[in-house]
């Protein structure tokens, strides 16, 4: 019941958003809290029930010294941010990631228990969630083609782009790209008929092309390239090459809207990110920059002296309240040491996943690429659906 409500809330995305002064909250936040409380009461004091999860993690990575150091440094960073009122937003981001991570871990445990006696638990529910977002995107594209009025509510002013329930073509496009790769592994597990397999491929490719999200295009092409070279079946490797060709042709020939968003050579998004960094990120770094840069030309001193309230009047920001690039965000939150630890962890777990499960390795690489251009890893719906899909693939023993 509670999980059903969580999935419905995730499927409806930003349409369920409740705004307040310093942020937003979603119904799934309440449902997740109830789910975690129920799971806490169910845990037996003598047997926590996380044995299988522990075995899976240890099988992929038997040594956790690096993780322990990273966790310790993260704790120090959180304490540092908690002592500075101006850094409360960072605590909210970090707290939400921790909260959602608890849900994913609890969901893995609960799914493991259910799979022993419920056949429904052995189906790819998160793939179904991504499929709903994809299909709803077509409805939005048909009946709500012009979303420029949402600019006055703090969203980007999209025209002729598929944004689905996430109201953002980049986030929707990334999930659609994940769904496209996920579908390739399901073909062999469930012995899907040839015509239906290619019909669903065409749906995903068309939906992805209508987002006009270049970051999502790159993530999908990266995933399909890995699929072509890492696929264990010859037929799958051939399919990967065909899908790359199909995606490129669809991107080239799909009708383009008469808007900046439909122009794949656009530079307005780059300018928007620059304004975002100046209005949101730069004020929090200004004092630190003054100390690190030392004596500067008059123009630089003038830019650093502009009040934040004046900068925000340049253009209403429609981006997240943190940097769009994941590495920049980690550096801002945890410093240079935190960034180095993150890159070492990424390298370590990439190697482990490459050896253990190619499908999840591809997912991780797609996420890493997409986070170079968007705040993907911190978007609440993408975070939950991505890591839900990630763990679901492991639980169902899906591979390519």
Secondary structure, DSSP 8 states (H G I E B T S, - for coil): -HHHHHHHHHHHGGGG-EEETTEEE-HHHHHHHHHHHHHHHHS-SS--S-HHHHHHHHHH-S--HHHHHHHHHHHHHHHHHHT-GGGHHHHHHHHHHHHHHHHHHHHHHHHHHHHTT-GGGGS-HHHHHHHHHHHHHHHHHHH--EEGGGGGGTS--EES---GGGT-HHHHHHHHHHHHHHHHHHHHHTT--HHHHHHHHHHHHHHHHHHT-HHHHHHHHHHHHHHHHH-SSHHHHHHHHHHHHHHHHHHHHS---SSGGG-TT--HHHHHHHHHIIIIIIHHHHHHHHHHH-S--HHHHHHHHS-HHHHTTSS---S-SS-SSHHHHHHHHHHHHHHHHHHHHHHHHHHHHHHH-HHHHHHHHHHHHHTTTS-GGG-HHHHHHHHHHHHHHHHTT---
